[in-house]
Amino acid sequence: MRLHVIIATVLWCGFADSRKIRGISSSYKRFYRERKSFLCIDGSKIIPFEQVNDDYCDCEDGSDEPGTSACPRGRFYCTNLGFRPHYIPSSRVNDGICDCCDASDEYNSHAHCQNTCWNLGQRERAYVEGQMRTLDEGLQLKQQLIEEGVLLWREKQAQLRELQQVAEDLQIKLEEHRRRKHEADRLKEQTLKALEAGDSSLFRRQNRTVTSTFQLLDSNKDGSITGDEVQAKVALVHDEERVLSEDEAAALLGGGYEMDLAKFQHTLWDILTKGDSVKIKDAHGAPAVGEDPHLKAADRAAEWEATNLKKVEEAYETVNMEISDLQKKLAIDYGPDWEFLSLNSQCYKLKVYEYTYTLCPFNQVTQKSTAGTEVSLGRWGMWAETPKNQYSQMVYENGEPCWQGGSRSTTVTLTCGTETALQSVKEPSKCQYIMDFQTPVACQPVLKQRGVHSEL
């Protein structure tokens, strides 16, 4: 009889031990040490230990039934040796559906579950190992890009200093050319004022020019110019070959048939001086009509200085625009080691159905249809800082207006990869785009430290 009691006690302890372990993670085993009573984990009730896993829910938190489906708030722990352990709602225990890859949740059902944990673990380990290899290679490439970024940053800084020096030199030249132009304009103005004021020497020289021109036209030297002489010596500016008609010659003579020097000075001379309708045919040996040599020289000098000043102004403006553009580029945050600088001035394309998307980092995002219409999806705005990584998302904003109002924008998520390429484009909401952009510079050493899960 005593032997039977001892055997029954051993069997009961084994049964109780198996019940307390089922559905419990190793971190919770301390709550299920076999004793006379069991305290619900939330502290709400004390029950006899034999009521643990008896398929009746006694504790409000379901902690007395970790291995059955009795409690609505209960959780069952899948050990899943060889794969990832996890919890499932206790309502799924023995429901005929295999939830745990080790089949531990269907210990008392008609379901024939296979233990697939090892195969799942193998696949996950292979995936993680592949990710680690990609990370290793990506980090090596990132280091190269960091070195390139540092060199490029130094080159840009040197280029900026050179441009600033060129701008300073041009500023000095600009001031000098402005002074020269001002002086040339002043001399031209003085010459004009002298002519208008009737400077005696200029007046005499002008009189000699009028007299010489009159004598050139007076072929027979009789002291007057006739219509025939005008037809012989004067031609239209825009049609030199055509001989003036008698009426045209008479009109130039003031409506008469001839004119003397006095009348010539106030009629035909003025017309010849303007030079917009008629001119003297044979100018060999004739003085310049209507142009004082001093005025002509001053005018040429003023034009020359104006041309030179314009060239220097254009050069100065171009250099300042280059300086401004370079300063804007250098003001962008390219990462702590300038690793993202190598992406600037580059563009990456991806065709999705009838559209071709182009991402130009730190510049803009565009969408081009097969019809050739190009739409701006946003210009570089900022980094969208995330809690884990400050440089994981780019924001491009203020694109072309959307027909529903507002403007188009794009958020670009950077992921680690061995190649730099645009991977995907989506439009989750109207005129709001998201892109996946893969590049080695997005690889983070912290990822490598996480390793494979301990259960693998």
C-alpha positions as CSV (number, residue, x, y, z in Angstrom):
1,M,0.0,0.0,0.0
2,R,2.8,2.3,0.9
3,L,4.6,1.6,-2.4
4,H,1.4,2.5,-4.3
5,V,1.3,5.9,-2.4
6,I,4.9,6.6,-3.2
7,I,4.4,5.8,-6.9
8,A,1.2,8.0,-7.0
9,T,3.1,10.9,-5.4
10,V,5.9,10.7,-7.9
11,L,3.5,10.6,-10.8
12,W,1.6,13.6,-9.4
13,C,4.8,15.6,-8.9
14,G,5.8,14.9,-12.5
15,F,2.3,15.9,-13.7
16,A,2.5,19.1,-11.7
17,D,6.0,19.8,-13.0
18,S,5.0,19.4,-16.6
19,R,1.9,21.6,-16.1
20,K,3.9,24.4,-14.6
21,I,6.5,24.4,-17.4
22,R,4.2,24.3,-20.4
23,G,3.6,27.8,-21.9
24,I,6.2,29.5,-19.6
25,S,9.4,31.3,-20.6
26,S,12.5,30.7,-18.6
27,S,12.3,34.3,-17.2
28,Y,8.9,33.4,-15.6
29,K,9.8,30.0,-14.1
30,R,10.5,31.6,-10.7
31,F,6.8,32.3,-10.3
32,Y,5.9,28.7,-10.8
33,R,8.0,26.9,-8.3
34,E,5.9,24.1,-6.9
35,R,4.6,24.8,-3.5
36,K,1.3,24.5,-1.6
37,S,-0.1,27.7,-3.0
38,F,0.3,29.9,-6.1
39,L,0.2,33.7,-6.1
40,C,-1.3,35.3,-9.2
41,I,1.4,37.3,-10.9
42,D,-0.6,40.5,-10.6
43,G,-1.0,39.8,-6.8
44,S,-4.7,39.7,-7.0
45,K,-5.3,36.2,-5.5
46,I,-3.7,33.1,-3.9
47,I,-4.9,29.7,-5.1
48,P,-3.8,26.1,-4.4
49,F,-0.9,25.2,-6.7
50,E,-2.7,22.2,-8.1
51,Q,-5.1,24.7,-9.8
52,V,-2.3,25.9,-12.1
53,N,-3.0,24.8,-15.7
54,D,-6.1,22.9,-14.6
55,D,-8.0,24.4,-17.6
56,Y,-10.0,26.8,-15.3
57,C,-9.2,30.5,-15.1
58,D,-8.7,31.6,-11.5
59,C,-6.4,34.7,-11.9
60,E,-7.7,37.9,-13.5
61,D,-4.4,38.2,-15.4
62,G,-4.6,34.6,-16.6
63,S,-1.2,33.7,-15.1
64,D,-2.6,30.5,-13.5
65,E,-3.3,29.0,-17.0
66,P,-0.2,29.7,-19.1
67,G,-0.5,26.3,-20.9
68,T,-4.3,26.2,-21.6
69,S,-6.9,28.3,-23.3
70,A,-9.0,28.9,-20.2
71,C,-8.1,32.5,-19.6
72,P,-9.1,35.2,-22.1
73,R,-6.1,37.4,-21.1
74,G,-3.6,34.6,-21.0
75,R,-0.5,34.2,-23.1
76,F,1.2,31.0,-24.2
77,Y,5.0,31.0,-24.7
78,C,6.3,29.2,-27.8
79,T,9.9,28.1,-27.1
80,N,10.6,27.5,-30.8
81,L,14.1,26.1,-30.2
82,G,16.2,26.9,-33.3
83,F,14.0,29.9,-34.3
84,R,12.6,33.0,-32.6
85,P,10.5,32.4,-29.4
86,H,7.3,34.4,-29.1
87,Y,4.0,34.6,-27.3
88,I,0.6,33.8,-28.7
89,P,-2.9,34.5,-27.1
90,S,-3.8,31.5,-25.0
91,S,-7.1,31.3,-26.9
92,R,-5.1,29.7,-29.7
93,V,-3.8,26.8,-27.6
94,N,-5.3,23.5,-28.8
95,D,-7.5,25.2,-31.4
96,G,-6.4,22.9,-34.2
97,I,-4.2,25.5,-35.9
98,C,-0.4,25.3,-35.6
99,D,0.8,28.7,-34.3
100,C,4.2,27.7,-32.7
101,C,6.7,26.3,-35.2
102,D,7.7,23.7,-32.5
103,A,4.0,22.6,-32.4
104,S,3.9,23.1,-28.6
105,D,0.6,25.0,-28.7
106,E,-1.3,21.9,-30.1
107,Y,-0.3,19.3,-27.5
108,N,-3.8,18.2,-26.9
109,S,-5.6,18.6,-30.2
110,H,-6.2,16.6,-33.4
111,A,-3.9,18.8,-35.4
112,H,-0.8,17.1,-36.8
113,C,1.8,19.9,-36.5
114,Q,5.3,19.5,-37.7
115,N,8.3,21.1,-36.0
116,T,9.5,23.6,-38.6
117,C,11.7,25.7,-36.3
118,W,15.0,24.4,-37.6
119,N,14.1,25.2,-41.2
120,L,12.8,28.6,-40.3
121,G,15.9,29.3,-38.3
122,Q,18.2,28.2,-41.1
123,R,16.4,30.6,-43.5
124,E,16.5,33.5,-41.1
125,R,20.2,32.8,-40.2
126,A,21.0,32.8,-44.0
127,Y,19.1,36.1,-44.4
128,V,20.8,37.7,-41.4
129,E,24.2,36.4,-42.6
130,G,23.5,37.9,-46.0
131,Q,22.5,41.2,-44.4
132,M,25.7,41.1,-42.3
133,R,27.8,40.5,-45.5
134,T,26.0,43.4,-47.2
135,L,26.6,45.6,-44.1
136,D,30.3,44.7,-44.0
137,E,30.7,45.5,-47.7
138,G,28.6,48.6,-47.4
139,L,30.7,49.9,-44.5
140,Q,33.9,49.4,-46.5
141,L,32.3,51.3,-49.4
142,K,31.1,54.0,-47.0
143,Q,34.6,54.5,-45.7
144,Q,35.8,55.1,-49.3
145,L,33.0,57.6,-49.8
146,I,33.9,59.3,-46.5
147,E,37.4,59.8,-47.8
148,E,36.1,61.0,-51.1
149,G,33.8,63.4,-49.3
150,V,36.6,64.9,-47.2
151,L,38.7,65.5,-50.3
152,L,35.7,66.9,-52.2
153,W,34.9,69.2,-49.2
154,R,38.5,70.5,-49.2
155,E,38.4,71.0,-53.0
156,K,35.1,73.0,-52.6
157,Q,36.6,75.1,-49.9
158,A,39.7,75.9,-52.0
159,Q,37.5,76.6,-55.0
160,L,35.4,79.0,-52.8
161,R,38.6,80.8,-51.7
162,E,39.8,81.1,-55.3
163,L,36.5,82.6,-56.4
164,Q,36.4,85.0,-53.6
165,Q,39.9,86.2,-54.6
166,V,38.8,86.5,-58.2
167,A,35.8,88.6,-57.0
168,E,38.1,90.9,-55.0
169,D,40.3,91.4,-58.0
170,L,37.3,92.1,-60.3
171,Q,36.0,94.5,-57.7
172,I,39.2,96.6,-58.0
173,K,39.0,96.4,-61.8
174,L,35.3,97.3,-61.7
175,E,36.0,100.5,-59.7
176,E,38.9,101.4,-62.1
177,H,36.7,100.9,-65.2
178,R,33.9,102.9,-63.6
179,R,36.4,105.7,-63.1
180,R,37.6,105.5,-66.7
181,K,34.1,105.5,-68.1
182,H,33.1,108.4,-65.9
183,E,36.2,110.3,-67.2
184,A,35.4,109.4,-70.8
185,D,31.8,110.5,-70.4
186,R,33.0,113.8,-68.8
187,L,35.4,114.5,-71.7
188,K,32.6,113.8,-74.2
189,E,30.2,116.1,-72.4
190,Q,32.9,118.9,-72.2
191,T,33.5,118.5,-76.0
192,L,29.8,118.8,-76.7
193,K,29.4,121.8,-74.5
194,A,32.3,123.5,-76.2
195,L,30.7,122.9,-79.6
196,E,27.3,124.1,-78.4
197,A,28.9,127.2,-76.8
198,G,30.6,128.0,-80.1
199,D,34.2,127.8,-79.1
200,S,36.1,130.1,-81.5
201,S,38.6,127.5,-82.7
202,L,36.0,124.9,-83.1
203,F,33.7,127.4,-84.9
204,R,36.5,128.4,-87.3
205,R,37.2,124.7,-87.9
206,Q,33.5,124.0,-88.5
207,N,33.3,127.0,-90.9
208,R,36.3,125.6,-92.8
209,T,34.5,122.3,-93.1
210,V,31.3,123.9,-94.4
211,T,33.2,126.0,-96.9
212,S,35.2,122.9,-98.1
213,T,32.0,120.9,-98.5
214,F,30.4,123.7,-100.5
215,Q,33.4,124.0,-102.8
216,L,33.4,120.3,-103.3
217,L,29.8,120.4,-104.5
218,D,30.4,123.6,-106.6
219,S,31.9,121.8,-109.6
220,N,32.2,124.9,-111.9
221,K,33.4,127.1,-109.0
222,D,30.8,129.8,-109.9
223,G,30.0,130.4,-106.2
224,S,26.6,128.6,-106.3
225,I,25.3,125.0,-106.3
226,T,22.8,123.9,-108.9
227,G,20.5,121.0,-109.2
228,D,22.8,119.3,-111.7
229,E,25.7,119.6,-109.3
230,V,23.6,118.1,-106.5
231,Q,22.6,115.2,-108.7
232,A,26.2,114.6,-109.7
233,K,27.7,114.8,-106.1
234,V,24.9,113.8,-103.7
235,A,23.3,110.3,-103.3
236,L,20.8,108.6,-101.1
237,V,22.3,106.9,-98.0
238,H,20.4,103.7,-98.6
239,D,20.6,103.6,-102.4
240,E,23.9,105.1,-103.5
241,E,23.6,103.8,-107.1
242,R,20.4,105.7,-107.9
243,V,20.7,109.2,-109.3
244,L,18.6,111.8,-107.6
245,S,15.6,113.1,-109.6
246,E,15.3,116.8,-110.4
247,D,12.6,117.2,-107.9
248,E,14.7,115.5,-105.2
249,A,17.6,117.8,-106.0
250,A,15.4,120.9,-106.0
251,A,14.0,119.8,-102.6
252,L,17.6,119.7,-101.2
253,L,18.2,123.2,-102.6
254,G,15.3,124.5,-100.6
255,G,12.9,124.4,-103.5
256,G,15.0,126.5,-105.8
257,Y,17.4,125.8,-108.6
258,E,20.6,127.0,-106.9
259,M,21.9,128.2,-103.6
260,D,25.0,130.2,-102.3
261,L,27.2,129.4,-99.4
262,A,25.1,131.3,-96.8
263,K,22.0,129.4,-97.8
264,F,23.9,126.1,-98.0
265,Q,25.1,126.5,-94.4
266,H,21.5,126.6,-93.1
267,T,19.8,124.1,-95.4
268,L,21.7,121.4,-97.3
269,W,24.6,121.4,-94.8
270,D,22.2,120.5,-92.0
271,I,20.8,117.7,-94.0
272,L,24.3,116.3,-94.8
273,T,25.3,116.7,-91.2
274,K,22.4,114.5,-90.0
275,G,23.6,111.8,-92.4
276,D,20.3,109.8,-92.3
277,S,19.0,110.5,-95.8
278,V,21.7,111.7,-98.2
279,K,25.5,111.9,-98.3
280,I,28.2,113.1,-100.7
281,K,29.1,110.5,-103.3
282,D,32.8,111.2,-103.8
283,A,34.2,111.6,-100.3
284,H,37.8,111.4,-101.3
285,G,39.6,114.5,-100.1
286,A,36.4,115.8,-98.5
287,P,36.3,116.7,-94.8
288,A,34.1,114.6,-92.5
289,V,30.6,116.1,-92.7
290,G,28.8,116.8,-89.5
291,E,31.4,115.2,-87.2
292,D,34.0,117.2,-85.3
293,P,37.2,115.1,-85.0
294,H,37.5,115.9,-81.3
295,L,33.9,114.9,-80.6
296,K,34.3,111.7,-82.7
297,A,37.3,110.7,-80.7
298,A,35.6,111.5,-77.4
299,D,32.6,109.4,-78.4
300,R,34.7,106.5,-79.4
301,A,36.6,106.6,-76.1
302,A,33.3,106.7,-74.2
303,E,31.9,103.7,-76.1
304,W,35.2,101.8,-75.6
305,E,35.1,102.4,-71.8
306,A,31.4,101.5,-71.6
307,T,32.1,98.2,-73.4
308,N,35.0,97.3,-71.1
309,L,32.9,98.2,-68.0
310,K,30.1,96.0,-69.2
311,K,32.5,93.0,-69.6
312,V,33.9,93.4,-66.2
313,E,30.4,93.8,-64.6
314,E,29.3,90.6,-66.3
315,A,32.4,88.8,-65.1
316,Y,31.9,90.1,-61.6
317,E,28.2,89.1,-61.6
318,T,29.0,85.6,-62.9
319,V,31.7,85.0,-60.2
320,N,29.4,86.2,-57.4
321,M,26.7,83.9,-58.6
322,E,29.2,81.0,-58.5
323,I,30.2,82.0,-55.0
324,S,26.6,82.1,-53.9
325,D,25.8,78.7,-55.4
326,L,28.9,77.2,-53.8
327,Q,28.2,78.7,-50.4
328,K,24.7,77.2,-50.5
329,K,26.0,73.8,-51.3
330,L,28.6,74.0,-48.6
331,A,26.0,75.1,-46.1
332,I,24.1,71.8,-46.5
333,D,24.5,69.1,-43.7
334,Y,26.4,66.2,-45.5
335,G,26.8,64.2,-42.3
336,P,29.5,64.3,-39.6
337,D,32.2,63.0,-42.0
338,W,30.8,64.6,-45.2
339,E,29.9,61.1,-46.4
340,F,26.8,62.3,-48.2
341,L,28.7,65.0,-50.2
342,S,29.5,62.5,-52.9
343,L,25.7,62.3,-53.7
344,N,25.5,66.0,-54.5
345,S,25.5,66.8,-58.3
346,Q,24.4,63.2,-59.0
347,C,21.0,62.0,-60.2
348,Y,19.3,58.6,-60.0
349,K,16.4,57.4,-62.2
350,L,13.7,54.7,-61.8
351,K,10.9,53.9,-64.3
352,V,7.6,52.9,-62.7
353,Y,4.9,52.2,-65.3
354,E,4.6,55.2,-67.6
355,Y,6.6,57.5,-65.4
356,T,10.3,58.0,-64.9
357,Y,11.3,59.4,-61.5
358,T,14.6,61.2,-61.0
359,L,16.1,61.9,-57.6
360,C,19.0,64.4,-57.5
361,P,20.1,64.4,-53.8
362,F,20.2,67.8,-52.2
363,N,18.6,69.3,-55.3
364,Q,15.2,68.1,-56.5
365,V,12.9,65.2,-57.3
366,T,11.0,65.1,-60.7
367,Q,8.5,62.9,-62.4
368,K,8.5,62.6,-66.2
369,S,5.7,61.0,-68.2
370,T,6.1,59.1,-71.5
371,A,4.6,62.1,-73.2
372,G,7.5,64.2,-72.0
373,T,5.8,66.3,-69.4
374,E,8.0,66.8,-66.4
375,V,6.7,67.7,-62.9
376,S,8.6,68.8,-59.9
377,L,7.9,66.6,-56.8
378,G,9.8,68.9,-54.5
379,R,13.1,70.6,-53.9
380,W,15.6,69.9,-51.2
381,G,14.3,70.9,-47.8
382,M,15.9,69.2,-44.9
383,W,16.8,66.0,-43.1
384,A,13.8,64.4,-41.3
385,E,15.5,63.5,-38.1
386,T,14.3,60.2,-36.6
387,P,15.0,59.0,-33.0
388,K,17.4,56.3,-34.1
389,N,19.2,58.0,-37.0
390,Q,19.5,61.7,-37.9
391,Y,20.4,60.9,-41.5
392,S,17.8,58.3,-42.5
393,Q,15.2,60.4,-44.3
394,M,15.3,63.3,-46.8
395,V,12.5,65.8,-47.3
396,Y,11.9,67.5,-50.6
397,E,9.1,70.1,-50.5
398,N,7.4,72.9,-52.4
399,G,7.0,71.0,-55.7
400,E,4.5,71.9,-58.3
401,P,1.0,72.7,-57.1
402,C,-1.3,69.8,-56.7
403,W,-4.8,70.0,-58.3
404,Q,-6.4,69.4,-54.9
405,G,-4.4,72.3,-53.3
406,G,-1.0,72.5,-51.7
407,S,2.2,71.5,-53.3
408,R,3.8,68.1,-54.1
409,S,6.4,66.8,-51.7
410,T,8.6,63.7,-51.4
411,T,10.1,61.8,-48.5
412,V,13.2,59.7,-49.3
413,T,14.2,56.9,-46.9
414,L,17.8,55.9,-47.1
415,T,18.7,52.2,-46.6
416,C,22.0,50.4,-46.4
417,G,23.2,48.7,-49.6
418,T,26.3,48.0,-51.7
419,E,25.1,50.0,-54.6
420,T,23.6,53.5,-54.8
421,A,20.3,53.3,-56.6
422,L,16.6,54.4,-56.4
423,Q,14.8,51.2,-55.4
424,S,11.1,52.2,-55.3
425,V,8.6,55.0,-55.6
426,K,5.0,55.1,-54.1
427,E,2.3,57.7,-53.8
428,P,0.4,56.7,-50.6
429,S,-1.6,59.9,-50.7
430,K,-2.4,62.4,-53.4
431,C,0.7,64.4,-54.4
432,Q,2.7,62.9,-51.4
433,Y,5.4,60.6,-52.6
434,I,7.8,58.2,-50.7
435,M,11.0,56.8,-52.2
436,D,13.4,54.1,-51.1
437,F,17.0,55.1,-51.9
438,Q,19.7,52.5,-51.3
439,T,23.3,53.6,-50.8
440,P,26.4,52.5,-48.8
441,V,26.6,55.9,-47.0
442,A,23.4,54.9,-45.2
443,C,25.1,51.8,-43.6
444,Q,25.5,52.2,-39.8
445,P,28.0,50.3,-37.7
446,V,25.5,50.1,-34.9
447,L,23.5,47.6,-36.9
448,K,26.4,45.1,-36.9
449,Q,26.4,45.0,-33.1
450,R,22.9,43.7,-32.8
451,G,23.8,40.3,-34.2
452,V,21.6,37.3,-34.5
453,H,18.9,36.5,-31.9
454,S,20.1,34.3,-29.1
455,E,17.6,31.6,-30.0
456,L,18.9,31.2,-33.5
